[in-house]
């Protein structure tokens, strides 16, 4: 099977550029402070490649993806192309010195993870950035292609999510748990205020409260999910469902009409209908309209949850529609 490149353009934008820049500055400050303290909180080079199973996926991949891009190598012992690709990825993980973490998943022992990511053949390489999963390439890719994909992934992780990677210390004890990252600050009061605003139907107030948390901590998963939900409820508030459905039926290539209908689909619990509608609209549109539809679909992924199998499948369908 020929390798297929995947663009980084499908990564979700979490907040404004200002918030990402602030997060990046904080992460770089944390790395610099750890280096000044003689590697405190650093990991050993051997810890940049880890074996992951279903039981440890949330801890080793999802949680770690809030501090470093996690590249996932789906492989199996019987797969000859995997035996060519895996050593290259392992070597590059050490060479990139903490800019990404390589998680190796044996598909024979972890069928559920294989299904959740929609893996249809191996080797297959995915990435998880700040909880967001995206495909990178499939098949035995060449080293130059792999480097280009990794460079693009790292750039997106830094610019959009403020992730500058792990501190690596050659003298660190392999297997030692790094010190917890410095907390961005207390957000309990803001999160509670956002929930209260949602309960009261004050969707604008909830949106602002969640954005305040994300401006301080762009990787805060609770605030990301809450913001996506609050923005969705704010958009559908005051809509005339019958008119929205009528417009969508009469204008199948109208991006604005289809986006509004997809919002109603999702609020009504018709998740797959909402995803399918927008993917079809991506195929029918171009330019700014197409980009607007793509961005709304990514926002709806946030509402449903990035680990939901319907989201995983829709991401693959979106990639096929785009490329």
Secondary structure as UniProt FT lines:
FT   HELIX           8..10
FT   HELIX           17..36
FT   TURN            37..38
FT   TURN            40..41
FT   HELIX           45..48
FT   STRAND          49..51
FT   TURN            54..56
FT   HELIX           58..63
FT   HELIX           64..66
FT   STRAND          69..75
FT   TURN            77..78
FT   HELIX           80..95
FT   TURN            96..98
FT   STRAND          100..106
FT   TURN            107..109
FT   HELIX           111..116
FT   TURN            117..118
FT   STRAND          124..129
FT   TURN            130..131
FT   STRAND          132..138
FT   HELIX           143..161
FT   TURN            170..171
FT   TURN            174..175
FT   HELIX           188..199
FT   TURN            200..201
FT   HELIX           203..216
FT   TURN            218..219
FT   HELIX           221..236
FT   TURN            237..238
FT   HELIX           241..250
FT   TURN            252..253
FT   HELIX           255..267
FT   TURN            268..269
FT   HELIX           271..284
FT   HELIX           287..304
FT   TURN            306..307
FT   HELIX           309..322
//
